[in-house]
Amino acid sequence: MTELMQAPAPTIRGPLRGIYAGNTRSVVMRGLQVMARTNWVVVLTGFFEPVFYLLSMGVGLGALIGTVEFYGADVPYAAYIAPALMAVSAMNGAVYDSTMNVFFKMNFAKLYQQMLSTSLGPLDVALGEILLALFRGLLYACGFMLVTTLMGLNLSWTAVLAIPAALVVAFGFASFGMAVTSYMKTFQHLDYVYFLMMPMFLLSATFFPIEVYPAGLQWVIQALPLWHGVDMIRQLTTGLIQPSILIHLLYFGVMIVLGLWFTTSRLRALFLR
Amino acid sequence: MPAPVIEATGLTKRYGEFTAVDGIDFAIEPGEAFGFLGPNGAGKSTTMRMIAATSTRTSGALRVLGFDPAEHGPEIRAQLGIVPQADQLDEELRVIDNLIVYGRYFGLPLPYVKRRAEELLEFAQLTEKRKARVDGLSGGMKRRLTIARGLINAPKAMLLDEPTTGLDPQARHVLWDRLFRLKEEGTTLVLTTHYMDEAEQLCDRLVVVDKGTIVAEGSPASLIRQYSTREVLEVRFGSARNAAAAEAIEGIGQRIEVLPDRVLVYDDDGEAAMSAVHERGLSPITSLVRRSSLEDVFLRLTGRSLID
Protein backbone atom coordinates (compact mmCIF):
# COMPACT_ATOMS: atom_id res chain seq x y z
CA MET A 1 0.00 0.00 0.00
CA THR A 2 1.35 3.37 -1.00
CA GLU A 3 1.99 5.85 1.75
CA LEU A 4 -0.87 8.32 1.47
CA MET A 5 -0.09 11.81 0.31
CA GLN A 6 -2.28 14.80 1.04
CA ALA A 7 -2.98 17.16 -1.81
CA PRO A 8 -0.71 20.21 -1.54
CA ALA A 9 -2.49 23.35 -0.40
CA PRO A 10 -2.57 26.02 -3.12
CA THR A 11 -0.09 28.71 -2.27
CA ILE A 12 -1.50 31.58 -4.29
CA ARG A 13 -1.82 34.80 -2.33
CA GLY A 14 -3.22 38.20 -3.14
CA PRO A 15 -6.26 38.99 -5.27
CA LEU A 16 -6.14 35.69 -7.16
CA ARG A 17 -6.47 33.60 -4.02
CA GLY A 18 -9.58 31.47 -4.15
CA ILE A 19 -9.89 31.63 -7.94
CA TYR A 20 -6.44 30.36 -8.98
CA ALA A 21 -4.45 27.40 -7.70
CA GLY A 22 -1.47 27.66 -10.06
CA ASN A 23 -2.25 24.29 -11.62
CA THR A 24 -3.36 25.17 -15.14
CA ARG A 25 -1.01 22.46 -16.38
CA SER A 26 -3.28 19.63 -15.23
CA VAL A 27 -6.18 21.08 -17.25
CA VAL A 28 -3.99 21.40 -20.35
CA MET A 29 -2.61 17.88 -19.97
CA ARG A 30 -6.09 16.44 -19.71
CA GLY A 31 -7.08 18.23 -22.90
CA LEU A 32 -4.01 17.02 -24.78
CA GLN A 33 -4.62 13.48 -23.63
CA VAL A 34 -8.15 13.57 -25.00
CA MET A 35 -7.09 15.39 -28.16
CA ALA A 36 -4.37 12.85 -28.87
CA ARG A 37 -6.89 10.04 -28.66
CA THR A 38 -10.06 11.33 -30.20
CA ASN A 39 -9.94 14.79 -31.70
CA TRP A 40 -7.02 14.84 -34.07
CA VAL A 41 -9.15 14.20 -37.15
CA VAL A 42 -11.22 17.27 -36.31
CA VAL A 43 -8.02 19.24 -35.87
CA LEU A 44 -6.88 18.12 -39.27
CA THR A 45 -10.02 19.26 -41.08
CA GLY A 46 -9.62 22.76 -39.67
CA PHE A 47 -6.20 22.94 -41.28
CA PHE A 48 -7.45 22.30 -44.80
CA GLU A 49 -10.09 25.01 -44.93
CA PRO A 50 -7.73 28.00 -45.38
CA VAL A 51 -5.54 25.97 -47.72
CA PHE A 52 -8.49 25.49 -50.05
CA TYR A 53 -9.32 29.18 -49.89
CA LEU A 54 -5.74 30.00 -50.71
CA LEU A 55 -5.70 27.67 -53.68
CA SER A 56 -9.02 28.81 -55.13
CA MET A 57 -8.86 32.54 -54.48
CA GLY A 58 -5.13 33.20 -54.20
CA VAL A 59 -3.97 31.07 -57.06
CA GLY A 60 -7.14 31.01 -59.14
CA LEU A 61 -8.45 34.57 -58.77
CA GLY A 62 -4.93 35.85 -58.22
CA ALA A 63 -4.07 35.05 -61.83
CA LEU A 64 -6.76 37.53 -62.91
CA ILE A 65 -6.01 40.19 -60.28
CA GLY A 66 -2.24 40.36 -60.40
CA THR A 67 -1.01 42.55 -57.57
CA VAL A 68 -2.59 44.58 -54.77
CA GLU A 69 -1.07 47.66 -53.15
CA PHE A 70 -0.18 47.27 -49.46
CA TYR A 71 1.54 50.14 -47.61
CA GLY A 72 2.93 51.50 -50.86
CA ALA A 73 4.22 48.23 -52.29
CA ASP A 74 2.72 45.95 -54.93
CA VAL A 75 2.08 42.53 -53.45
CA PRO A 76 1.05 39.48 -55.54
CA TYR A 77 -2.56 38.64 -54.75
CA ALA A 78 -1.87 35.18 -53.30
CA ALA A 79 0.79 36.66 -51.01
CA TYR A 80 -1.71 39.36 -50.06
CA ILE A 81 -4.46 37.04 -48.90
CA ALA A 82 -2.27 34.26 -47.44
CA PRO A 83 -1.53 36.16 -44.18
CA ALA A 84 -5.20 37.09 -43.88
CA LEU A 85 -6.18 33.44 -44.18
CA MET A 86 -3.63 32.61 -41.53
CA ALA A 87 -5.27 35.09 -39.16
CA VAL A 88 -8.67 33.62 -40.03
CA SER A 89 -7.41 30.12 -39.40
CA ALA A 90 -6.05 31.14 -35.98
CA MET A 91 -9.39 32.75 -35.23
CA ASN A 92 -11.39 29.73 -36.39
CA GLY A 93 -9.31 27.24 -34.43
CA ALA A 94 -9.62 29.30 -31.28
CA VAL A 95 -13.32 30.08 -31.71
CA TYR A 96 -14.41 26.52 -32.54
CA ASP A 97 -12.52 25.22 -29.56
CA SER A 98 -13.72 27.84 -27.15
CA THR A 99 -17.35 27.73 -28.27
CA MET A 100 -18.40 24.28 -29.51
CA ASN A 101 -15.99 22.23 -27.39
CA VAL A 102 -16.35 24.38 -24.31
CA PHE A 103 -20.13 24.36 -24.66
CA PHE A 104 -20.15 20.58 -24.71
CA LYS A 105 -17.83 20.29 -21.72
CA MET A 106 -19.81 22.85 -19.78
CA ASN A 107 -23.31 21.56 -20.40
CA PHE A 108 -23.04 17.88 -21.22
CA ALA A 109 -19.80 16.44 -19.94
CA LYS A 110 -20.01 18.54 -16.75
CA LEU A 111 -16.25 18.67 -16.96
CA TYR A 112 -15.88 22.01 -15.24
CA GLN A 113 -17.97 20.91 -12.28
CA GLN A 114 -15.54 18.02 -11.89
CA MET A 115 -12.51 20.25 -12.11
CA LEU A 116 -13.96 22.74 -9.66
CA SER A 117 -14.60 19.95 -7.13
CA THR A 118 -10.83 19.74 -6.74
CA SER A 119 -8.36 22.33 -5.56
CA LEU A 120 -8.47 23.97 -9.00
CA GLY A 121 -9.95 27.44 -9.20
CA PRO A 122 -11.98 28.92 -12.07
CA LEU A 123 -8.95 30.78 -13.43
CA ASP A 124 -6.97 27.53 -13.71
CA VAL A 125 -9.80 26.03 -15.73
CA ALA A 126 -10.31 29.09 -17.92
CA LEU A 127 -6.60 29.48 -18.66
CA GLY A 128 -6.18 25.78 -19.32
CA GLU A 129 -9.04 25.61 -21.77
CA ILE A 130 -7.86 28.76 -23.53
CA LEU A 131 -4.35 27.40 -23.81
CA LEU A 132 -5.78 24.29 -25.42
CA ALA A 133 -7.62 26.41 -27.96
CA LEU A 134 -4.34 28.24 -28.50
CA PHE A 135 -2.50 25.02 -29.06
CA ARG A 136 -4.96 24.20 -31.78
CA GLY A 137 -4.46 27.67 -33.24
CA LEU A 138 -0.70 27.02 -33.16
CA LEU A 139 -1.09 23.76 -35.07
CA TYR A 140 -3.16 25.50 -37.75
CA ALA A 141 -0.74 28.40 -37.97
CA CYS A 142 2.31 26.18 -38.33
CA GLY A 143 0.65 23.97 -40.92
CA PHE A 144 -0.50 26.92 -42.93
CA MET A 145 2.91 28.58 -42.65
CA LEU A 146 4.47 25.48 -44.09
CA VAL A 147 2.11 25.56 -47.07
CA THR A 148 2.65 29.29 -47.79
CA THR A 149 6.42 28.91 -47.46
CA LEU A 150 6.42 26.07 -49.96
CA MET A 151 4.34 28.24 -52.30
CA GLY A 152 6.78 31.12 -51.92
CA LEU A 153 4.20 33.50 -50.47
CA ASN A 154 6.25 34.77 -47.55
CA LEU A 155 8.09 37.81 -48.82
CA SER A 156 10.34 38.52 -45.84
CA TRP A 157 12.18 36.74 -43.02
CA THR A 158 9.83 38.52 -40.58
CA ALA A 159 7.22 36.01 -41.70
CA VAL A 160 8.43 33.64 -38.95
CA LEU A 161 6.99 36.16 -36.49
CA ALA A 162 3.60 35.47 -38.00
CA ILE A 163 3.39 32.30 -35.93
CA PRO A 164 3.57 34.03 -32.54
CA ALA A 165 1.33 36.74 -33.97
CA ALA A 166 -1.24 34.11 -34.94
CA LEU A 167 -1.04 32.82 -31.37
CA VAL A 168 -1.81 36.29 -30.07
CA VAL A 169 -4.83 36.43 -32.36
CA ALA A 170 -5.96 32.99 -31.22
CA PHE A 171 -5.49 33.95 -27.56
CA GLY A 172 -7.69 37.00 -27.95
CA PHE A 173 -10.49 35.08 -29.66
CA ALA A 174 -10.26 32.08 -27.35
CA SER A 175 -10.45 34.06 -24.13
CA PHE A 176 -13.42 36.02 -25.39
CA GLY A 177 -15.10 33.04 -27.01
CA MET A 178 -15.14 31.09 -23.78
CA ALA A 179 -16.76 33.93 -21.89
CA VAL A 180 -19.45 34.29 -24.56
CA THR A 181 -20.05 30.54 -24.56
CA SER A 182 -20.79 30.64 -20.86
CA TYR A 183 -24.00 32.53 -21.66
CA MET A 184 -25.25 30.00 -24.18
CA LYS A 185 -28.05 27.66 -23.30
CA THR A 186 -28.60 25.65 -26.48
CA PHE A 187 -26.57 24.59 -29.50
CA GLN A 188 -28.63 27.02 -31.60
CA HIS A 189 -27.05 29.91 -29.73
CA LEU A 190 -23.71 28.86 -31.15
CA ASP A 191 -25.05 29.67 -34.61
CA TYR A 192 -25.13 33.35 -33.65
CA VAL A 193 -21.36 33.22 -33.21
CA TYR A 194 -20.81 31.69 -36.63
CA PHE A 195 -23.30 34.13 -38.10
CA LEU A 196 -21.11 36.99 -36.83
CA MET A 197 -17.86 35.37 -37.82
CA MET A 198 -18.81 34.85 -41.46
CA PRO A 199 -19.12 38.54 -42.44
CA MET A 200 -16.13 39.39 -40.26
CA PHE A 201 -14.12 36.80 -42.17
CA LEU A 202 -15.19 38.10 -45.59
CA LEU A 203 -15.08 41.83 -44.91
CA SER A 204 -12.07 42.46 -42.62
CA ALA A 205 -9.75 43.45 -45.49
CA THR A 206 -9.17 39.74 -45.95
CA PHE A 207 -9.52 39.60 -49.73
CA PHE A 208 -9.18 43.28 -50.68
CA PRO A 209 -7.70 46.46 -49.19
CA ILE A 210 -9.71 48.31 -46.57
CA GLU A 211 -9.48 51.49 -48.70
CA VAL A 212 -12.33 50.23 -50.91
CA TYR A 213 -14.74 51.14 -48.11
CA PRO A 214 -15.96 54.70 -47.42
CA ALA A 215 -14.23 56.30 -44.41
CA GLY A 216 -17.11 55.65 -41.99
CA LEU A 217 -17.24 51.97 -42.80
CA GLN A 218 -13.46 51.71 -42.49
CA TRP A 219 -13.82 52.74 -38.87
CA VAL A 220 -16.31 49.94 -38.26
CA ILE A 221 -14.01 47.34 -39.83
CA GLN A 222 -11.06 48.67 -37.84
CA ALA A 223 -13.00 48.24 -34.63
CA LEU A 224 -13.31 44.50 -35.28
CA PRO A 225 -10.59 42.19 -33.95
CA LEU A 226 -10.05 40.24 -37.14
CA TRP A 227 -8.94 43.32 -39.06
CA HIS A 228 -6.18 43.90 -36.49
CA GLY A 229 -5.12 40.28 -36.82
CA VAL A 230 -5.10 40.41 -40.61
CA ASP A 231 -3.16 43.64 -40.84
CA MET A 232 -0.66 42.55 -38.21
CA ILE A 233 0.14 39.22 -39.84
CA ARG A 234 0.18 40.78 -43.31
CA GLN A 235 2.78 43.32 -42.18
CA LEU A 236 4.92 40.47 -40.90
CA THR A 237 4.73 38.15 -43.90
CA THR A 238 5.29 40.94 -46.43
CA GLY A 239 7.99 42.60 -44.35
CA LEU A 240 6.18 45.96 -44.68
CA ILE A 241 6.14 46.57 -40.93
CA GLN A 242 4.44 49.77 -39.77
CA PRO A 243 4.29 51.45 -36.36
CA SER A 244 0.59 50.48 -36.31
CA ILE A 245 1.61 46.92 -35.45
CA LEU A 246 1.93 48.10 -31.86
CA ILE A 247 -1.69 49.20 -31.89
CA HIS A 248 -2.69 45.77 -33.15
CA LEU A 249 -0.77 44.12 -30.33
CA LEU A 250 -2.30 46.47 -27.80
CA TYR A 251 -5.77 45.68 -29.17
CA PHE A 252 -5.22 41.96 -28.60
CA GLY A 253 -3.57 42.56 -25.24
CA VAL A 254 -6.71 44.31 -24.03
CA MET A 255 -8.90 41.62 -25.59
CA ILE A 256 -6.96 38.86 -23.82
CA VAL A 257 -7.05 40.49 -20.40
CA LEU A 258 -10.73 41.39 -20.65
CA GLY A 259 -11.62 37.97 -21.99
CA LEU A 260 -9.77 36.16 -19.19
CA TRP A 261 -11.32 38.33 -16.52
CA PHE A 262 -14.74 37.90 -18.09
CA THR A 263 -14.40 34.11 -18.42
CA THR A 264 -13.14 33.67 -14.88
CA SER A 265 -15.96 35.68 -13.39
CA ARG A 266 -18.48 33.77 -15.51
CA LEU A 267 -17.09 30.41 -14.40
CA ARG A 268 -17.27 31.62 -10.85
CA ALA A 269 -20.86 32.77 -11.30
CA LEU A 270 -21.87 29.48 -12.93
CA PHE A 271 -20.11 26.93 -10.79
CA LEU A 272 -19.18 28.60 -7.52
CA ARG A 273 -22.29 30.56 -6.74
CA MET B 1 -11.69 17.47 22.52
CA PRO B 2 -10.56 17.95 18.89
CA ALA B 3 -11.91 20.86 16.88
CA PRO B 4 -14.87 20.02 14.61
CA VAL B 5 -14.01 19.28 10.99
CA ILE B 6 -16.99 21.29 9.84
CA GLU B 7 -18.91 23.80 11.93
CA ALA B 8 -21.88 25.92 10.91
CA THR B 9 -23.87 28.52 12.80
CA GLY B 10 -26.92 30.19 11.34
CA LEU B 11 -25.90 28.95 7.88
CA THR B 12 -28.27 30.39 5.29
CA LYS B 13 -28.53 30.23 1.51
CA ARG B 14 -31.03 32.24 -0.48
CA TYR B 15 -31.60 32.17 -4.23
CA GLY B 16 -33.54 35.39 -4.81
CA GLU B 17 -36.74 35.05 -2.82
CA PHE B 18 -36.31 31.36 -2.19
CA THR B 19 -34.55 30.28 0.98
CA ALA B 20 -32.93 26.91 0.35
CA VAL B 21 -31.14 26.67 3.70
CA ASP B 22 -32.59 28.63 6.58
CA GLY B 23 -30.18 29.26 9.43
CA ILE B 24 -28.90 25.80 10.35
CA ASP B 25 -26.37 24.92 13.06
CA PHE B 26 -24.28 21.77 13.17
CA ALA B 27 -20.81 20.57 14.07
CA ILE B 28 -19.15 17.48 12.59
CA GLU B 29 -16.39 15.81 14.62
CA PRO B 30 -13.31 14.14 13.11
CA GLY B 31 -13.87 10.48 12.25
CA GLU B 32 -17.61 10.77 12.52
CA ALA B 33 -20.17 9.61 9.98
CA PHE B 34 -22.64 12.45 9.90
CA GLY B 35 -25.86 12.45 7.92
CA PHE B 36 -28.33 14.96 6.59
CA LEU B 37 -31.63 13.10 6.34
CA GLY B 38 -34.53 14.74 4.58
CA PRO B 39 -36.77 14.67 1.54
CA ASN B 40 -35.79 16.04 -1.87
CA GLY B 41 -35.62 19.81 -1.82
CA ALA B 42 -34.89 20.05 1.91
CA GLY B 43 -31.64 21.92 1.28
CA LYS B 44 -29.28 18.98 1.76
CA SER B 45 -27.38 19.32 -1.51
CA THR B 46 -27.13 23.08 -1.14
CA THR B 47 -25.58 22.58 2.30
CA MET B 48 -23.11 20.10 0.85
CA ARG B 49 -22.16 22.54 -1.86
CA MET B 50 -21.56 25.29 0.66
CA ILE B 51 -19.30 22.95 2.65
CA ALA B 52 -17.39 22.11 -0.54
CA ALA B 53 -16.98 25.82 -1.25
CA THR B 54 -18.70 25.41 -4.61
CA SER B 55 -21.56 27.59 -3.40
CA THR B 56 -21.21 30.72 -1.29
CA ARG B 57 -23.43 31.18 1.72
CA THR B 58 -25.80 34.13 1.97
CA SER B 59 -25.24 34.58 5.71
CA GLY B 60 -24.16 32.81 8.87
CA ALA B 61 -20.80 31.35 9.82
CA LEU B 62 -19.14 28.29 8.30
CA ARG B 63 -15.73 26.80 9.02
CA VAL B 64 -14.48 23.82 7.05
CA LEU B 65 -11.19 22.26 8.17
CA GLY B 66 -10.40 25.53 9.86
CA PHE B 67 -11.00 27.69 6.79
CA ASP B 68 -13.76 30.02 5.68
CA PRO B 69 -15.08 28.60 2.37
CA ALA B 70 -15.89 32.06 1.03
CA GLU B 71 -12.17 32.89 1.07
CA HIS B 72 -10.31 29.59 0.80
CA GLY B 73 -12.20 27.40 -1.69
CA PRO B 74 -9.17 25.70 -3.28
CA GLU B 75 -7.49 25.10 0.11
CA ILE B 76 -10.64 23.44 1.45
CA ARG B 77 -11.32 21.36 -1.62
CA ALA B 78 -7.70 20.16 -1.56
CA GLN B 79 -8.61 18.25 1.61
CA LEU B 80 -12.12 17.10 0.71
CA GLY B 81 -13.36 14.14 -1.28
CA ILE B 82 -16.49 15.07 -3.17
CA VAL B 83 -18.98 12.55 -4.49
CA PRO B 84 -21.70 14.50 -6.27
CA GLN B 85 -25.24 13.27 -6.74
CA ALA B 86 -24.84 12.75 -10.47
CA ASP B 87 -21.60 10.89 -11.00
CA GLN B 88 -19.98 13.45 -13.31
CA LEU B 89 -17.22 11.19 -14.52
CA ASP B 90 -14.96 12.19 -17.39
CA GLU B 91 -16.45 10.14 -20.21
CA GLU B 92 -13.67 11.05 -22.62
CA LEU B 93 -11.16 9.19 -20.44
CA ARG B 94 -10.83 5.52 -19.53
CA VAL B 95 -11.58 4.27 -16.01
CA ILE B 96 -7.99 4.38 -14.75
CA ASP B 97 -7.34 7.75 -16.38
CA ASN B 98 -10.32 9.22 -14.58
CA LEU B 99 -8.47 8.63 -11.33
CA ILE B 100 -5.05 9.73 -12.58
CA VAL B 101 -6.22 12.94 -14.24
CA TYR B 102 -8.37 13.84 -11.24
CA GLY B 103 -5.39 13.34 -8.95
CA ARG B 104 -3.40 15.69 -11.15
CA TYR B 105 -6.07 18.39 -10.69
CA PHE B 106 -5.00 18.34 -7.03
CA GLY B 107 -1.39 18.94 -8.02
CA LEU B 108 -0.27 15.50 -6.83
CA PRO B 109 2.84 14.06 -8.54
CA LEU B 110 2.15 11.73 -11.47
CA PRO B 111 4.08 8.64 -10.24
CA TYR B 112 2.25 8.81 -6.91
CA VAL B 113 -1.14 9.29 -8.55
CA LYS B 114 -0.53 6.33 -10.86
CA ARG B 115 0.30 4.00 -7.98
CA ARG B 116 -2.55 5.27 -5.85
CA ALA B 117 -5.04 4.95 -8.73
CA GLU B 118 -4.34 1.20 -8.98
CA GLU B 119 -4.97 0.75 -5.26
CA LEU B 120 -8.17 2.73 -5.40
CA LEU B 121 -9.40 0.69 -8.36
CA GLU B 122 -8.91 -2.38 -6.23
CA PHE B 123 -10.76 -0.75 -3.35
CA ALA B 124 -13.61 0.07 -5.72
CA GLN B 125 -13.53 -3.49 -7.10
CA LEU B 126 -12.94 -2.16 -10.59
CA THR B 127 -9.49 -3.53 -11.38
CA GLU B 128 -10.91 -5.63 -14.23
CA LYS B 129 -12.45 -2.51 -15.74
CA ARG B 130 -9.15 -0.65 -15.67
CA LYS B 131 -9.11 0.22 -19.37
CA ALA B 132 -12.87 0.22 -19.92
CA ARG B 133 -14.82 3.19 -21.17
CA VAL B 134 -16.75 4.97 -18.46
CA ASP B 135 -20.07 5.06 -20.31
CA GLY B 136 -20.13 1.27 -20.41
CA LEU B 137 -20.04 0.88 -16.61
CA SER B 138 -23.14 0.00 -14.59
CA GLY B 139 -24.65 2.55 -12.19
CA GLY B 140 -23.05 0.89 -9.17
CA MET B 141 -19.65 0.76 -10.84
CA LYS B 142 -19.83 4.41 -11.80
CA ARG B 143 -20.68 5.34 -8.25
CA ARG B 144 -17.80 3.28 -6.88
CA LEU B 145 -15.46 4.89 -9.39
CA THR B 146 -16.69 8.31 -8.28
CA ILE B 147 -15.98 7.39 -4.67
CA ALA B 148 -12.53 6.06 -5.58
CA ARG B 149 -11.88 9.29 -7.45
CA GLY B 150 -12.94 11.30 -4.41
CA LEU B 151 -10.32 9.42 -2.36
CA ILE B 152 -7.36 10.17 -4.64
CA ASN B 153 -6.26 13.18 -2.58
CA ALA B 154 -6.46 11.30 0.76
CA PRO B 155 -9.22 13.62 1.96
CA LYS B 156 -9.78 14.50 5.60
CA ALA B 157 -13.50 14.37 4.98
CA MET B 158 -15.63 12.74 2.32
CA LEU B 159 -18.81 14.47 1.14
CA LEU B 160 -21.32 12.03 -0.32
CA ASP B 161 -24.48 13.47 -1.81
CA GLU B 162 -27.16 10.77 -2.03
CA PRO B 163 -24.55 8.03 -2.46
CA THR B 164 -26.92 5.17 -3.29
CA THR B 165 -29.85 6.90 -4.97
CA GLY B 166 -30.81 5.08 -8.15
CA LEU B 167 -28.83 1.91 -7.37
CA ASP B 168 -30.32 -1.57 -7.09
CA PRO B 169 -30.28 -3.22 -3.63
CA GLN B 170 -27.24 -5.37 -4.35
CA ALA B 171 -25.19 -2.43 -5.62
CA ARG B 172 -26.24 -0.45 -2.55
CA HIS B 173 -24.93 -3.13 -0.20
CA VAL B 174 -21.60 -3.29 -2.02
CA LEU B 175 -21.34 0.46 -1.71
CA TRP B 176 -22.29 0.51 1.97
CA ASP B 177 -19.59 -2.07 2.60
CA ARG B 178 -17.00 0.21 0.96
CA LEU B 179 -18.19 3.20 2.95
CA PHE B 180 -18.02 1.17 6.16
CA ARG B 181 -14.40 0.41 5.44
CA LEU B 182 -13.65 4.07 5.01
CA LYS B 183 -15.37 4.77 8.30
CA GLU B 184 -13.33 2.08 10.02
CA GLU B 185 -10.17 3.68 8.66
CA GLY B 186 -11.21 6.88 10.39
CA THR B 187 -12.34 8.98 7.40
CA THR B 188 -14.92 11.57 8.32
CA LEU B 189 -18.02 10.91 6.25
CA VAL B 190 -20.66 13.52 5.57
CA LEU B 191 -23.61 12.22 3.64
CA THR B 192 -27.06 13.24 2.57
CA THR B 193 -29.78 10.73 2.02
CA HIS B 194 -33.50 10.34 1.87
CA TYR B 195 -33.26 6.65 2.69
CA MET B 196 -33.77 6.01 6.36
CA ASP B 197 -32.14 2.56 6.16
CA GLU B 198 -29.02 4.15 4.72
CA ALA B 199 -28.94 6.72 7.49
CA GLU B 200 -29.42 3.99 10.12
CA GLN B 201 -26.71 1.83 8.58
CA LEU B 202 -24.05 4.44 8.06
CA CYS B 203 -24.53 7.42 10.34
CA ASP B 204 -23.20 7.81 13.85
CA ARG B 205 -25.19 10.97 14.14
CA LEU B 206 -27.57 12.81 11.90
CA VAL B 207 -29.76 15.83 11.55
CA VAL B 208 -33.24 15.63 10.13
CA VAL B 209 -33.76 18.51 7.72
CA ASP B 210 -36.99 19.79 6.29
CA LYS B 211 -37.60 22.94 4.24
CA GLY B 212 -34.13 24.26 4.93
CA THR B 213 -34.23 23.88 8.71
CA ILE B 214 -32.99 21.24 11.14
CA VAL B 215 -35.89 19.69 12.96
CA ALA B 216 -34.00 17.14 15.09
CA GLU B 217 -30.51 15.92 15.82
CA GLY B 218 -28.99 12.80 17.38
CA SER B 219 -27.90 9.24 16.74
CA PRO B 220 -30.39 7.11 14.79
CA ALA B 221 -31.24 5.12 17.95
CA SER B 222 -31.67 8.16 20.17
CA LEU B 223 -33.86 9.89 17.60
CA ILE B 224 -36.10 6.86 17.41
CA ARG B 225 -36.24 6.65 21.21
CA GLN B 226 -37.02 10.31 21.52
CA TYR B 227 -39.56 10.75 18.76
CA SER B 228 -41.16 7.35 18.36
CA THR B 229 -42.26 4.29 20.27
CA ARG B 230 -40.34 1.05 20.30
CA GLU B 231 -42.74 -0.65 17.92
CA VAL B 232 -45.25 0.27 15.26
CA LEU B 233 -48.37 -1.54 14.18
CA GLU B 234 -49.23 -1.02 10.52
CA VAL B 235 -52.80 -1.88 9.55
CA ARG B 236 -54.47 -1.58 6.16
CA PHE B 237 -58.22 -1.45 5.73
CA GLY B 238 -58.31 -0.47 2.06
CA SER B 239 -57.77 3.08 0.93
CA ALA B 240 -61.46 4.11 1.22
CA ARG B 241 -61.86 2.85 4.78
CA ASN B 242 -58.55 3.83 6.43
CA ALA B 243 -59.79 7.17 7.77
CA ALA B 244 -62.98 5.68 9.26
CA ALA B 245 -61.07 2.80 10.80
CA ALA B 246 -58.59 5.22 12.31
CA GLU B 247 -61.43 6.86 14.24
CA ALA B 248 -62.56 3.49 15.48
CA ILE B 249 -59.12 2.60 16.84
CA GLU B 250 -58.63 6.00 18.47
CA GLY B 251 -57.11 5.57 21.90
CA ILE B 252 -55.09 2.44 21.14
CA GLY B 253 -51.35 2.93 21.49
CA GLN B 254 -49.66 6.25 22.20
CA ARG B 255 -50.30 7.88 18.84
CA ILE B 256 -51.96 7.19 15.50
CA GLU B 257 -50.91 8.36 12.05
CA VAL B 258 -53.22 8.00 9.06
CA LEU B 259 -51.46 7.63 5.71
CA PRO B 260 -53.31 7.31 2.41
CA ASP B 261 -52.63 3.57 2.19
CA ARG B 262 -52.37 2.52 5.85
CA VAL B 263 -52.82 3.46 9.49
CA LEU B 264 -49.85 3.46 11.85
CA VAL B 265 -50.37 2.76 15.54
CA TYR B 266 -47.41 3.71 17.73
CA ASP B 267 -47.03 1.58 20.83
CA ASP B 268 -44.10 0.05 22.70
CA ASP B 269 -45.91 -3.26 22.42
CA GLY B 270 -47.16 -3.71 18.87
CA GLU B 271 -48.74 -7.14 19.48
CA ALA B 272 -50.83 -5.74 22.33
CA ALA B 273 -52.02 -2.93 20.08
CA MET B 274 -52.97 -5.48 17.44
CA SER B 275 -55.06 -7.44 19.97
CA ALA B 276 -56.75 -4.22 21.01
CA VAL B 277 -57.67 -3.49 17.40
CA HIS B 278 -59.19 -6.93 17.01
CA GLU B 279 -61.07 -6.55 20.32
CA ARG B 280 -62.85 -3.53 18.87
CA GLY B 281 -64.20 -5.81 16.17
CA LEU B 282 -62.02 -4.44 13.37
CA SER B 283 -60.39 -6.79 10.89
CA PRO B 284 -57.68 -5.13 8.82
CA ILE B 285 -56.83 -6.60 5.40
CA THR B 286 -53.17 -6.79 6.38
CA SER B 287 -51.38 -6.02 9.59
CA LEU B 288 -47.72 -5.91 10.55
CA VAL B 289 -45.77 -5.16 13.69
CA ARG B 290 -42.30 -3.71 13.18
CA ARG B 291 -39.66 -1.72 15.02
CA SER B 292 -39.73 2.05 14.71
CA SER B 293 -37.43 3.55 12.10
CA LEU B 294 -36.20 6.99 11.16
CA GLU B 295 -39.08 7.15 8.73
CA ASP B 296 -41.39 7.30 11.77
CA VAL B 297 -39.24 9.99 13.31
CA PHE B 298 -39.54 12.04 10.15
CA LEU B 299 -43.28 11.50 9.96
CA ARG B 300 -43.66 12.58 13.57
CA LEU B 301 -41.56 15.69 13.09
CA THR B 302 -42.93 16.92 9.78
CA GLY B 303 -46.24 15.13 9.28
CA ARG B 304 -44.97 13.85 5.93
CA SER B 305 -43.22 10.81 4.52
CA LEU B 306 -39.60 10.99 3.44
CA ILE B 307 -40.22 9.69 -0.05
CA ASP B 308 -43.29 11.23 -1.64
Interface residues (C-beta under 8 A of the other chain):
Chain A: M1 T2 L4 M5 Q6 A7 P8 A9 P10 I12 R17 G18 Y20 A21 G22 N23 S26 V27 M29 R30 Q33 V34 R37 T38 A109 K110 L111 Q113 Q114 M115 L116 S117 T118 S119 L120 G121 F271 L272 R273
Chain B: A52 A53 T54 S55 T56 E71 H72 G73 P74 E75 R77 A78 Q79 I82 P84 A86 Q88 L89 D90 E91 E92 L93 D97 V101 Y102 R104 Y105 F106 G107 L108 P109 Y112 R115 R116 E119 N153 A154
